[in-house]
Amino acid sequence: MGMIPYIKNTPWRRAIIAANWANLTLTKVFCSNRLDQSTLNRSGQEGCFAVTCRKLFAIRKPAFGIVMALALLCTNACQTSQTQESIPESEVDNKNSAMFVPALPPTALPKSALGGYLAGRHARNIYDSRAASVFFGRALQADPNNPELLRRTLTATVGERRMGESLSLSNRLISLQILEPVALLSLATELVRTGAFPAARRQLSSLPKTGFYPYLQSLLAAWTFAGEGDGSAALEKLQFLTKSSNFSATHDYHASLIAELLGLTNLASATYKSTVSTVRGPSLRSVLAAGSFYERYGRIDDARRLYEAFPSAGPETTVIDAAMARLETGQMAPQLIANAKEGFAEALYEIGASFFKDRAYEPALIYTQMALHARPNLDVARILLADLYAATEHYVEAVETFREVPPESPFLWSARIRLAHALNQVGKLDEASRELRALAAERLERADPLMTLADLLRAEERYQDAVSVYDEAIARIATIEQHHWTVFYARGMSLERSGQWPRAESDLLRALELQPDQPLVLNYLGYSWVDMGVRLPEARSMIERAVAQRPNDGYIVDSLGWVLYQLEDFEAALVHLERAVELRPNDPVITDHYGDALWRIGRHSEARFQWRRALSLDPDANLAESVEEKLERDKPDELRTTDKS
């Protein structure tokens, strides 16, 4: 075996092979997160490659190990020069550095394409578009007219906003008479960017005629008509969206933007009124668009009422603060959408945001990247892109993207708050703390940087530090409103965890005053009372209300079982604890509770099994000690109840 590039301490992962392939070639598997770029580039040579593995723990599952072993392997042992740190022959048998696994068998794909295809699929599954584009691209080199490889490579390159390559791939698909939607949208976006509106519309006309696509086609085509100054055709095209209630708000918003852009002032006024009067409340973008319209047409009171009515929670509201300040100075409000190109980008961004809300991250990424291609200075799309990276656990990319939001952006505050979260995820809590402290010093009237910092400290189990920062944050809140239940709940949890129960109870009760039916607060306070053996009937009532709202939340179902247990209704408790274990099978506390209930109804062998199982689920030190004592004395703890009345 030749020399295999690696980084020292590269973790190996066991791969279980459930087949006996003929003529196997052995190689070693490494996580490409530990390989440098030059090594990663070499990994596609001679049929060899490394594979991204951002969620290393997943490979412990045997079934996934099979897939990864078959996906990651090359048809020949890697032969490279020693430009990177390498493993000599003498170290090949060292199982602490890697695990031997067999290479892929022949399949319908060319031998040199198969590995890249499977590795690309894995990269796609973990939303690593960079690696996916590399691996699919290498597979495509071996089979250049394969439609599936063309599609997947295109999707990955759009996900990286490598639009030059994407356009080339799109044209190749179209030349093969394959009307792939991503290809058509890529070409249309580029044509709009260059002002070729009729040509863009022709591409859009080839989108599928079923499902979501007719609505998408109508929305985007409307902006191409607007780009030609044809308001009548634009609004007529947009009318198709009213066929579905799901798109009615989208219709009103974009009809308003188009009408304003083309000087149809009366129509814009009417549609903006409809846009900001939705039952669910207007979006921030629609409020900004309508507010700036009112400002520019002298309707200052309408603008002020609109801004004041928008919820004050969340870091995004600094743009509302800026708008309110603008009203006082008489400064001219900017138009949210200044031309059809920006309107087209706005539509793509809105679709991407909708997919993101539904956790459909791959299409969300595609539409967001297209929006940024059409309008590179669309800061809300850049923040959405960073949010996508964070949601898919690509935190380094999230940090980089949040930092790309320019200092003059009205959304910079929001980006910096989010940046702190991402910094914490990459192990830089100190840097996140400095960022949030700087924000807190800039705007002494805002509590959100301090609440964010306290949340991060609480997540790190630095409860007393968190309490101190929550105290600072709450001191900044001039008027306590309903949405502030979250900060009292969070401080209450931190107080309880740091042993300050009287203050914790007060905060949790205050949170319930602000939000009386909030299931998380009902459960936390109720469970805390149960754990102390006090106010059990009241705790039971509260937890039952929480379960009614969240019947599939294993933690809340466990709380109901536990209060029934403490009330000595063991049969009823067992029903709920069994359900809780089904919902949260790997939680040691719930499993321990289940074992206690089993013991109380005489099923002692099953109880011992569940206690032993709880010990296998990585309990904390206190729980582990408690369970071990139960096993030693062969009985659960005494009931904690002191107040059953």
N, C-alpha and C positions, 0 to 999 in steps of 0.2 A: 504494500500500500504506500502511496506517495504522501507528500507533505500536505496537511490540511490546515488552512489558515484559521486562526481562532484568537479570541481575546482571553487572556488568563481569567480563570474562574467562570468561564462560560458554563451555565447550568446545563446538565444533560437531563433528558426526559425519557422515561421508559416507553418504548413503543411495542405493543403486543401484536404480533403478526399471526393471523388466523388462517394462513395458507402456506402450502409448501411449493414455492415457485422453483421452476427448473432454472439452472444456470444463474444462481443468485450472485450478485456482486455486493460486497459489503462496503458501507461508507459510514460516516458519522454525521449526526444531525445537530445543528447549532441554531440557536435563536438569532436571527439577523439583527435584532435590536443591539446585540453586543458586537456586531461586525462593523468595521468602518466602511465608508462609501466605496473605496477602491476594492475592498474584498467583496462587497456586495455586487459590484459591477462584474468582477471576475466569476461570480458564482453561476452565471448563465452559460459559461463556456463549456464546451465538450459535454453538454447535457447535464451539467451539475448546477445546483443552486442551493441557497439558504432560504429559510422561510421566516416571515415575521411571526412573532408569537408575543403579542402584547398581554394576553391573558394566560400566563404560563400555568396557572393552576388548572386550567381546563384540560390540559394534556394528561392529567392524572387519571382521567376517565378512560377506561380501557377502549371503549368504542371510538372515542376521539383519537386515542393513541393509534389505532389501526389506520384511521383516515389520514392522520398526520404522517405516519410512517410511509404510507403509500404515496402521499402527496409530496413529500419532501425529498425524495431520494432521486439520485442520478443513476444513469445507466452505466457509468464508469466511475471509478474512484477519482476524486478531485485531484488534478495535477496542477499545482501552481508553483510559482517561484516564492522564495522566502522574503517577500517584501513586507509581509505582516508577520507577527509572531506566529510560529507554526509548531506543530506537534511532530517530533521525530519518530522514527519507527519504534524506538524503545518504549515510547509512551503510548503506543496504540492500544495496549491491553489495559490501560488505566481506566477503569469504569467510572472513576470520579469525574472524568472530563467529558465523556460522551457515551452513548449506547449504540452498539452495532445494530443496524437494521438492514433488511434486504432491499434491493433496488426494485423499480417498477417492472411489471411484466409488459409485454407488447399489448397494444390496444389499437383501436381504429385510428387514433391520431398518430401522426408521425412520431417516432421515438423522441426526437429532439423537441417536439411541441408539448408532449404530454405533461412533463414536469412543470413547465411554466404555466400551463393551463390550470393544473390542480393547485399549484402554489398561489396563482392569481385568485382562484376561487376562495382559498382560505383568507388571503389578504382582504378580499372584498367582504367576506363574512365578518371581519373585525373592523370594517370601515377604514382600511388603510389604502386609500386610493393611490398613494405614491408607489407603494410596493406592488399593488395590483396592476398599475400601468406598466411597471417594469416587467413583471412576469408575463402578463398577457401579451405585451409587445414582443417579448422574445419568442413566445409560442407562435405569434403571428408571422414572425420572420420565417419560420419553418413551414407555415401553411398560410400564405398571404391572402388567399381568397376564401378562407373559411368564414362564413357569415357569423357564426357564433363568436369566434375570436375577434372579428371586426367589431361586433356589437360591444363585447365586454371591454375591449381595449379602448373603444371610444368613450364608454361610460366612465372608465377610470381616468382617462386624460381630461375629460370635462371636469371631473371631480377635483383635479389638480389645477384647473383653469389653464391648461396648456393648449390654448385655443388654436395655435398654428397646426399642431398635430391633429387636434380634434377636427378641424375643418378638412384636412386631407383625408382622414378616415371617413368623415361624413360623405365626402364626394365619392370615395371608393364604394361605399355602401349604395349610394344612389346609382352609381354606374352599373352595379350588379342588379338593379331593379329592386332593391330592398329599401322600402320606405320606413326606415327605422325612425321612430319619433324623436329620439335624442339627436339624430343626425339632422333631421328637418329643423328642429329648434335651434341647433347650433348654427346652421347656415342662415336661418332667418334672423337670428340675433346679430350675426356679423353683418348681414345686409342692412338691417336697421341702423346699426352703429355707423355705417358708411353712408346712410341716407338713401339707400336704394329700396324705398318702401314698396313699390309694386312687385319687385322681385322677391322681397321678403314675404309678401302676401301669397305669392305663388307657392313658395315652400310650405307655408302654413296650410294651404288648401289641401295638401296631400296627407295631412295628419289623419289618423283613424277616425271613422265616423261614428264610433260607439263609445259608451262610457263617459269618462271625464273629458275626452279630447274635443268634442264639439264645443264645449264651454270654453276650454282653453283657446281653441282656434278663434272663437268669436271675440274673446277678450283681447288677444294679441293683435288680431287683424284690425280691430277697431282703432288701435293706436297707429297702425300703418296708414289708415285713411286719415286720421288726425294729422299725421306727418305730411300729408298732401294738402292739408287745409280743407278737407271735405268733411265738415262736421255732420252733415245729414247722413252720409254713408257710415260714418263712425258710430253715431248714436243708434242708427238702425241695426248695425251689426251687433252692437252691444246689447240690444234688446233681447237677444236670444237667452241671455243669462237669467232673465225674469221667469223663464220656464221652470226653474228650480228654486225653491225657497232657500236652498243652501248657498245660492249665488246672488241672492237679492241685495245683500249689503255690498257685495263686490260691484254689482251693477251700479248702485247709487253712488258709490265712492268714485268709480272711474268715469261715470257720466258727469259727475261734478267737475272732475279734473279736466276732462275734455271740453266741456262747455266753457269753463273759465279760460282755458288756454286759447280757445277760438273766439273769445269775446262774446259769448252768448250769456250775458250777465244775468238776465232774469231766470233763465233755465238753471244756471249754476246756483243761484240763490235758493231755488226751490229744491234742487237735488241735494245741496249741502244740508238744508234743513232736515230732509229725510235721512240723510246719512248719519247725522249726530243725534237722531231721535230714536234709535233702535232700542228695543226692549232690553237687550242685554247690555246696553251701554256702548258708546262709541269707542273705537280704537284710538290709540294715541295719534296715529298717522292721520286719521280723519279729523280729529280735533285740531291738529296743527294746520291741516289744509284749509278747513272751514274758518278757523280763527284768523289765519293770515288773509283769507279772502275778505272777511268782515273788516279787518283793519284797513286793508288797502282801499276799500270802498266806503270808509268813514263810519262804519257801524261799530264804533268802539264799545258801546255798552253791550252789544250782542257778543262781541269777542270776549269781553270781561266775564260775562255770565257763563259763557262756554268754558273758559279756562278755570273759573272758580268751581264749576260743577265737576271737573275731572278729579277722580280720586287722588289724594295727595300721597298715597303710599308708593314706595318703589323709587329706585334711583333714576328711572327714566324721567321722573317729573321735574327734574331740573330744567328741562326744555320748556315746560310750562311756566316755571319761575322766570325764565328769561323772557318769555312772551309777555308775562304780566309786567315785568320791568320795562319792556319796550312800550307798553301802553302809557306808562307814566312819562316817558321821555319824548313821546311822539315820533319815535324812530320808524322808518318805513319797514314794513314787514316783508320778508322775502317770499316769493312765490314758491310753493313746495315743488311744483313740477313746471319747469320753464319751457320744455319742448317735448315733442313726441318721443324722442329717444329716451328721455328721462321717464316718460310715462310708461313706455314699454318695459324699462328696467323695473319700475315700480310694480308693474303687474307680475313680473317674474319673481321679484322679492316677496310679494304677498303670497304667491303660490308656495314658494319655498318655506315661508313662515308657517303656512297652514300645514304642510307636510311635517314640519318640525314639531308642531303642537301635537300631531298624531303619532309622533315617534317613528315616522317613516323617514329614516335618516338619509338613505341613499338618494331618493328623489329630492329631498330637501336640499342636499348638497349640490345636486345638478342645477336646480333652478337658482339657487343662491349664487353659484359661480357664474352662471349666465347673466344674472342681474349685475354682478360686478364687472363682467366683461362689457356689458352695454353701458354701464355708468360706474366707472372706477371710484368715484368719490361718494358713492352711496353708503354712508357710514352705518346706517342701520343694517344693511346687508353684510357689511364687514363684521359687525358685532354678532349677527346671526351666524355667520361662518365660524367665528370663534366659539360661539355657544354649541354649534354642531361638533366641533372638535372636542370640547369638554364633555358633551353628552356621550360621545363614543370613546371616551377615556384617552384621547390623544391630547394630553394636557400641555405638552411642550409646544405643539402647534397652536393650541389655544392661547398660550401666553404670548407667542410671537404675533398672533393676529390681533389680539386686543391692543398690543403696543403699536400697531399700525394705524390706529385711529388718531388723526392729527390733533394737535393741541387746540386748534381753532374750532373743532367740531362741537356742536351743541350737545352731542351725545358722549363727550369725553368722560363726564362724571360716571355715567352708567358703565362705560368700558373699564374704567379704573376700579370700580367696585367688583366687577366680574373678574378682572385681572387678579385681584387679591385672592379670590376663590381658586383660580387656576394655579397661582403661585403656591398656595397651600397644598394643592394636590401633587405638586412636584417636590414637596418636602421643603419649601421655602417659607415657612410660617413667619420667620423673623422679617423677611422682606415684605411679605403680605401685610404684616403689622405696621411696618414703616409707611407703606403706601396708604393704608387706611388712616393712620394717625395724621398723615399729611393732609388727606382729604378733610378730616375732622377739624383741622386747624384752619383750613381755607373757608369753611362754611360753618360758623359756630352755631347756626340755628338748625342745622340738619343732624339728625340722630342716626341716619342709615349707615355711615361708615363705622360708627361705634357698635351698632347692633351686629353688623357683619363681623367685626373683629371678635365680639363676644361669642358669636355663633361658632367661629373657628376655634376659639379657645375651649369652648364646651365640647366640640367634637374631638379635641385632643385630650379630653378628660381633665383639663385644668380648671376645675369647677370654681374654685375660689377666685382665680383671676377673672374668669368669665363673669362672676357676680359683680365684681368691681367695675368692669366695663359696662355691663348692663345698667348698673347704677348711674354711670355717667350718661349713658344714652337716654334713659328715662328722664333724667333731669333736664334734658334739652327739649322734651316734648311739651310744647306750650299748652295744647289742649288734647286730652286723652280721648281718642275716638274708637269706634268699634273695632277697626282693623288692628288696633294696638294690642289685641288679645295675645298676639303671637309673642310679643316681647315679655309680657307678664308670664306667659306659659314657659318661655325659654328660661327666664330668670328663676321661676319657681322650680324647674327641673334642676338647675344648677345649685340652687339653695338646698334642695332635698339631698342631692348627691354629695354636697359638702357638709351635711349634718346640721343644717340650720332649719329645722322643720317648722317652727312657728312662722318665720318669714316666708318659707316655701308655701305653706298652707294658705297664707294670706294672699300671695301672688296668684296661686291657682284659683282661689275663689274669685279674685278680681278678674281673672281671665274669663271665668264663667259668667260674671256679671256682664262683661262686654259681648260675649258670644255664648249664650246659655246652653245651646245644644251642640257645642263643639265636641265631637267624639273623642278626640285625642286628650282634651283636658278632662272630660268626664272619666275616661279610663285611667289617666295618670293619678288624679286625685283619689278616685275610688279605690284603685289598687293600693295606693299608699296607705289609706285607712285600713284596708284589709290586712296589709303586711304588718301594721301595728296593732291589729285586733281591736280597732275602735270604729264606732259609727257604722257598724256592718249593714244594718237595713238600708241606711241612706246610700252606702257604697254600692250595695246590690242594685238599688234602683238606678243609680247613675250609670253603672256598668251595663245594665240591661238596655238603657237608652243608647249607649254607645254601640252595643252589639246590633241593635235594630238598624242603625245607620251603616254599620260596616260588618256585616255578618261573615265576611270572608277574611277578616283580619285576624290571624292566628293569635296575636298578642292580646287583643281585646277579648276574644273568645276564651283564652286562657284565664283572663282576669275574672270572667263570669264563673268559670269552673272553680277558681280558687276561692272566691267569696262564698260559693255554695259549700265548698269543702270546709271552710272555717266555721260555717253555720251548721256543720255536721250533717248536711244533706248529701251524703257520699255518693249515693246512686245517681242523683241528678248531676252532681259535680263530675262524675266519671264520664257522662255523656258529652259534656262540653269540653273536658280535657282531652278526651279521645279525638274529638273534632279539631281541637287546637293542634294536637300532634300531627294530624293529617295535613293541616294547613302549614305548619312550621316544623317539619320532621327533624330538622337539625338544630333545634334550639335546646340547649341543655336545661334551662330553667323550666320550660314547658314539659320536657321529658321527665324531669324530677317531680314536678307536680303530679303528672300522670302516674308515676310510680307510687306516690303517696296515696292517691285515691284507690289504686288497685289493692294496696296493702289493707286499707281500711275496710274493704268489702270481702276480705278473706282470700284474695288471689295473690298470695305471698310470693310464689315463684315468678309470676309475671312482674310483680313489683321489683323484685331483685334484678330481673333482666333489664327493666327500664332504668333503674338506678345505675347499673353498670354501663348501660348505653349512654346515659347522661355524662358519665365520666369520660366517655370516648369522644364527646362533642366539644372538647376544648372549653370547659367551664372556667370561670375565674377562680382564684385561689380559695375564696370564702365558700363558694358553692361546692367546689371539689372536696373541701374538708368536711362540709356538712353531709354530702352524699356518702363519703367514706365512713363517717360515723354511723349513718343509718345502716349501712351494710354490716358494720361490725356488731351493732347491737340488734340487728335484724328487726327494726321497726322505725317508722318515721318520727319526726319531731313531734313534740306535744303541740296541741292546737294553741294558737296564739290569742284566741278570742278573749277579750276582757269586757266587751260591750256588745251584747247581742240584742239589746232592746231597741 
